[in-house]
């Protein structure tokens, strides 16, 4: 039973960790009104950009016409119409659409964000103005470089594989449509899976309603709680079970060990006056108490589970406090005898005997 509980706990931990990793994921098949309220937490989708050439100018002209027809419509919505009517299998067209979409998303940002950008630019200009002017005579000569063609300038400003959706972009329908498209593969150079269409994206904000595997996380919590309950009940049943053939440390054995400790201390106390000298007395104390330490004290401590089953954790703690004080007196008597201090040895032995008698008569076992 306990092994099954541990297996349930382990499976629940793995399931909980895996489901927690999806807490910020959202499916692009969700409702548009749900997606449009979220923003990307990391780049999504990838395409291989190429120089769009005249295609960009054509699409810009079509977008300008749409603006004139519907001036009150958001820029990203107009881009969606452009995407639906464009030949997205053409690399140049796809690249131009991504650039137009990025510009539309930037234009649709909240005014507060634009003001923040303006303030940061003003602060940057003030910092530049505060710098001392450079002396032209101290500057190193600028080496001559070859002039670049417009195509090479465009390619250098783009990565070989660039993201379609940028971190912070809102999941408007136009961006969702671009992410769900199969990006063209110019020249067959990019055969990796990163150019495939996107199904899931990572968002900035958490929402229990959007969490795809919230049910699995809740199920893992139930599994952890159930597994822990099974383990506790199994341990409690093992402690309270009656002593069987294989139970070598029942509570009764702890009581018997305590009785033997008390009997041995009484025997030593009666034996000492009959011995000839202190040397014999010291030897007797070391011999009897050494046997108690090795056998009876160890037997009492070994019956821990049986004591807990009989008295519970609170009763066990109280009993062990009293037994620990008894054990300290036994150890002190043995150490004093080993150091040939007969007075300290006999005094500690007397205290140990008193504690043992009291404990044997009132222990709850």
Secondary structure, 3 states (H helix, E strand, C coil): CHHHHHHHHHHHHHHHHHHHCCCCEEECCCCHHHHCCCEECCCEEEECCCCCCHHHHHHHHHHHHHHHHCCCCCHHHHHHHHHHHCCCCCHHHHHHHHHHHHHHHHHCCCHHHHHHHHHHHHHHHHHHHHCCCCCHHHCCCCCCCCCCCHHHHHHHCCCCCEEEECCCCECCHHHHHHHHCCCCCHHHCCCCHHHCCCCEEEECCCCCCCCCCHHHHHHHHHHHHHHHHHHHHHHHHHHHCCCCCCCCCCHHHHHHHHHHHHHHHHHHHHHHCCCCCHHHHHHHHHHHHHHHHHHHHHHHHHCHHHHHHHHHHHHHHHHHHHHHHHHHHHHHHHHHHHCCCHHHHHHHHHHHHHHHHHHHHCCCC
